[in-house]
Amino acid sequence: MLRKSRLRSRHFCCLLTVVAAGFASSVVDSAEKYTEDPGTQGNGNHVTGPDYKIAADLTDQGNPKGKHFEFEMPLANSKIFPGTDKTLDPKKPVRETRKIYVYVPAEYKDGTKAPILVMQDGPSRMDLVCHALDNLTISQDPARRLPAFIVIGVQNGGNDGKGSERGLEYDTMSDRYARFINDEVLPAVLNNKEIKAAYPNIAFTDNPWGRATMGCSSGGAAALTMGWFRPDLFRRLITYSGTFVDQQDDDAPEEAEFPLGAWEYHSSMKLIENSDKKPLRIFTHVAENDLRAND
C-alpha cells in the first residue's frame, strides 16, 4: 500500500544514528565487533514537528563522496521471485527486470566486511542516506558517527496491493523476501563487474547485527517481516509508515497460519506479544498523514 506521509527529515537522520548504534564506528575489523546491546540511546518515543525542516546532515555539505552503481536483475532468472507466482493478477503487470542501486561511501575500505542497509522500493530516498553517510561517517561526535555501511536499494517487482509482485514480495508473512535479498541480491552486488572493478575485495558482514533493512509503507512491513522471520540474517529494522494491514494475497499459502497478513503483528493473535523475544533493534515511524495515525 502506498500512502502520503510527511516524512520527518530531522527524525530520519536521528533514526540512522539510533539504528546504527552498536555498529563499530571505526573501520570494521576482522572480529566484526557489533553488539546486540547498544544501550538505551534512542529507546522510547520521540516526537518531531510541527515544522519539518531538512536536517543539514541530510544535505550535500561538500564532504568526500562515495561511488554510485546501478545494474539490473531479470525477474525470470530468480528462483524465488521469477514473476510467475500463481497469486499474481494478470491485470497487474510484473517488471521484466528490477534495478539494483548501490552506494559505497568514501570511508569504506576495500577488503573490510562492510555492514549493509537494504532499502525497499529503491532508489526511494537513498539520496538522504547517501548524504548522511557522507556527513556522519566523518563526524567527530561519537553519538552521531555512522559506520561506513554500504547501501543497497532494491526496486520492487512491480505494481501494488493484493495480486501484485510488490505485494507478494513485501506483504507476505514468510522469510521469502529475506531469502531473496540474502541468496540472490547480495551475491549479485558482490559479483557485479563494475563494483568489483572499483572494489576488488568488497565484502559484506555475515553478522546479522551488522545488517539493516529499511522501507516505507508495504516496504516497512517487509523490513519487519525480514527480521521477524530471519533474525539470523537481519536484526536492525527501520519501518516508515509500515503497512501492517491485511494485504497478503487471499490465495497465498501463508494464509493458513497468518490469515490477516501483517495485521497479525497486532491482531487478536498477538503475534509479537505471544512469541519468544527476538534479537531485533527496531525503529518504527508514524506520521500525521498516515491512515489511522492517531491510534
N, C-alpha and C positions, 0 to 999 in steps of 0.2 A: 504494500500500500504506500502511495506517495502522498504526503501531506505538506501543507505550508507550515513552516515553523521558523520563528525568528531565532536563528542560531546566535547564541550569546558568545561573541568572539572573544571577549575577555575571559569568559569561563572556559572556552575551548583551549586557550593557551594554558590555563591552570590545570586542566584535566590531563594534558600531556605530561606535565610535571608530576601530577599525582599518580597517574598510572605507571609512569616510568620509575617512580620511587622504588628502590630496591634493585634496579638495574645498576651495573657498575658504571659509575660516572666517568671513569677514565677508560682508556683502551682496554677492551676485553682481553684478559689473559687466558692461558691455557686451562686454568681451573674454572673459568666462567663463573665467577662468584656472584651469582644472582641470589637474592634472598626471598624467601616466601613470607618474611615478616618485616615489612618496611617501616613498622612503627605506626603511630596514629596520625601521621601527617596526611591530611586530605580526607580523613574519616568524617562522616556526618553529612549534614545537609548544608548546602551553600546556595544563596540566592543572589543573583546579579540583576541589574536593571534598576529603574526602567529605561535608562539610557544605555544603548548598546554601541559604544564606540570601539572601533577596531583597536586591538592592543598593538602596541608598537612591535612587539616580538613576532607578530604575525604579518609584518610588512617587510619589504626589502630595505634592510639597513646598510647595504653596501658591503656586507661581510662576504668572505670567500664562498663561492657556490660549488655545489657538487655536480654530479652528472645525471642527466635525464636519459632514459631509454624507453623505447616503445616497440612492442612486437605483437604478433597475432597468434592465437591458438585456434585452429579449426575445431569446431564442436564435434565434427564427425570422427576426429581422431581420439576423442576422450572415451575412456572406458567407463567413466562414472556419469558424465552428463553429455551424451552424444547428441542430444536434441531430439530423441525419438521416444521419450517416455510415453507410456500408454495414457497417462493422465493429461497430456497436453491437448489443448483445444486448437484445432486446425485454424480457427479464426484469429489466433494469437501467434503471429509468426515468430519463429526462432531465428536468432542470428546464425549465419554460416560460420563466422569467426568471432572470437572475443578478443578485445585488445587488453594487453597487459602493460601497465605503466610502472616503471621502476625509477626510484631516486636514490642515489648513493651519495650521502653527504660528504663534504670536503674533508671532514675529520676522520672518515673511515680509513683504516689502514689495511691495505690488501693483505690477505692471509689470516686476518683475525676472524673469529667466528662471530659474525655480527648479530645482535638482536634484530628482530624484524617487527614491522607493523603492517598487517594486511588490511587493506581498505576495500570494503564492498562498494559496488557501483563506481569503480574507478573511471576517470580520474577524480570525480566528485570534487572535494575541496583539498586535494593534495597540495595545491599552492600554499595554503595556510600551514600545512605540516612542514613543507619544504622550507618556508621562511622561518618557522620555529626552530628547525634543525640548524639552519644557517646561523641563527642568532644565539641559540641556547646551548649548542654543543661547545661553544667557547665562552659561555658565561662564567664569571668568577664567583657567582653566588651558588654554593653547593646545593641550596634548596631548590634552585631553578635549573641547574645544569642538566642537560639531556645527554644521554649516551649517543654515540654515532650509530643509531639504528637505521636499517635500510627499509624504505617504504615501498610497498608493492600494491598498486591499485589494480583491482581485477574487475573488468567490465562484466556485467550480468549477461545471462544468455538471451535476454530479450523479453519485452512486454512486461505485464504486471498483473498481480492478482491470481486467483484460482485459475488453473488451466494454462498458466504461462510458465516459461522456462525460468524466469526470475523468481516467480512464486515457488516453483519446485525447489530451486536452489536455496532460497532464503527462509521460506516459511514452513518447511518440512521438519518435523521433530525427529531428527536422526543425526548420525555422525557423517552423513553422506557428503555434505559440503566441506566439512573439516578434512575428510579424507581426500576430497578433490584438491583442495589447496595444498595439503601436505604431500600427496602422492604424485600430483600432476603439475600444478602451477610452480611450486618451489623448485623442483628439478628443472623445469623449463627455463626458469630465470637463471639458475646456476649454469646451465648449458648453452645459454644464448651466446652466439658467436660475438656479437658486438660487445656484450657485457664482459665476456671472457677476454676479449682483446684489451679492454681497459683495465680489468682486474683479473689477471690470470689465476690468482689463488683465492678468489672470492669464496666465502663460506658463510653458512648460517648456523647459529647455535641450535643445538638439539635440546637445550634446557627449556622446558615449557614456560618457566618464569621469564625467559628472555624472548617470548613470542606473544605478541599482542595482536588483537583484531578489532576493527572499528567499522561501524556502519550506522546509517540513518534509516528510519522507518523500518521496512522489512529487512534492510541491511543491518539494522540494530538488533532485530530479533535473531538474525543469523549469527551475529557476534556472540550473543549469549548462548545460543544453541551450540556453537562450535566448542566453547569452553565447557558447557554443561555435559555434553556427550563425550568430549575428548579432552579432559583436563590434562591428559598425558602429552597433548600437543600444544594447546593454547591456554594460558592462565590469566592473561591480562586483557580485559574486555571493556570496550567503550561502546555504549549504545546511546545514540541520539534519537529521541522521539521514537523509541522502538515500537514496532507494530506487534504488540503482544495480544493479538486477537486471533480469531479462528479464520486464518487464510490458508490453512493446509487443504490440499485438494481432497474432495469427498471420497475419491476413489483410491487415495494413497494407502498403501498397506499399513502405514503408521497410525491410521485412524483407529485400528483395533485397540491400541494401547493409549493413544492420545487423541481422542475423538474431537477435541476442541482446539487442536493445534497448539500454537504458542500461548493461547489463553490459559492453558493448563498450568502455566507457571504460577498463576494467581487465582485459578478457579477453585471450586469446592474440592477439587482433587488435592489442593495444597501441595503441589509437586515439590516446590522448594522447601517448604516447612517440613514435609514428611520424608525428605531424602536425607541421607547422610551428608554431613558437611563436606563441601568440595573445596579443594585448594585453588581458589579463584580470587583475583583482585578485580573488582567491578566498578565502573563508573556509569551511572545512568543519568539521563538528562530529559527533562520535560520543559517545554517552552509554552509561552502564553497563548500561542495559536494552535497548539496541539488539540486534537479532539479529546474531550473529557480531561483537559489539562488540570482541572481543579479537583479531581477525585482524590 
